[in-house]
C-alpha cells in the first residue's frame, strides 16, 4: 500500500490518499482517478509525482 499527497484544486487543501498497490515502473506516467475526501469530486493524479492532470509543471 502506498500513500499519495496532493493539493485539492477546489478547496486548496493538502490531501492524503491511499493506493492499494505501488505503481509498476511501466505505469509510472499513468494517472489514477481518486475521489477526493476534501471535496468528494474525482481528481486524476499522477501516481508517481502526485501532480493533478492538467496541472502546470512548475
C-alpha positions as CSV (number, residue, x, y, z in Angstrom):
1,X,0.0,0.0,0.0
2,X,1.3,3.4,-0.8
3,X,0.3,6.9,0.1
4,X,-0.1,10.0,-2.2
5,X,-0.1,13.6,-1.2
6,X,-1.7,16.2,-3.5
7,X,-3.4,19.6,-3.3
8,X,-7.2,19.6,-4.0
9,X,-7.9,22.2,-6.7
10,X,-11.3,23.0,-5.4
11,X,-10.5,23.5,-1.7
12,X,-6.8,24.2,-1.9
13,X,-6.2,21.8,0.9
14,X,-3.4,19.2,1.1
15,X,-5.0,15.8,0.9
16,X,-3.5,12.4,1.5
17,X,-4.8,9.4,-0.4
18,X,-4.0,5.7,0.0
19,X,-3.5,3.4,-3.0
20,X,-3.9,-0.3,-2.8
21,X,-0.7,-1.1,-4.8
22,X,2.5,0.6,-5.7
23,X,2.8,1.8,-9.3
24,X,4.7,-0.5,-11.6
25,X,7.6,1.1,-13.4
26,X,5.9,0.8,-16.8
27,X,2.9,2.7,-15.3
28,X,4.8,5.5,-13.7
29,X,3.3,8.1,-16.0
30,X,-0.3,6.9,-15.6
31,X,-2.9,8.9,-13.8
32,X,-5.3,7.4,-11.2
33,X,-8.8,8.6,-10.6
34,X,-9.2,9.3,-6.9
35,X,-12.3,10.5,-5.1
36,X,-11.1,13.4,-3.0
37,X,-12.1,13.3,0.7
38,X,-11.9,17.1,0.9
39,X,-14.5,17.9,-1.9
40,X,-15.9,14.5,-2.9
41,X,-15.0,15.2,-6.5
42,X,-13.0,12.9,-8.8
43,X,-9.4,14.0,-9.5
44,X,-6.9,12.4,-11.8
45,X,-3.5,12.2,-10.1
46,X,-0.1,11.0,-11.3
47,X,0.7,8.0,-9.1
48,X,4.4,8.8,-9.1
49,X,4.6,12.6,-8.8
50,X,1.3,13.5,-7.1
51,X,0.6,16.1,-9.8
52,X,-3.0,16.6,-11.0
53,X,-3.9,16.1,-14.6
54,X,-3.6,19.5,-16.3
55,X,-1.5,21.0,-13.5
56,X,1.4,23.2,-14.6
57,X,4.9,21.6,-14.3
58,X,6.2,24.4,-12.1
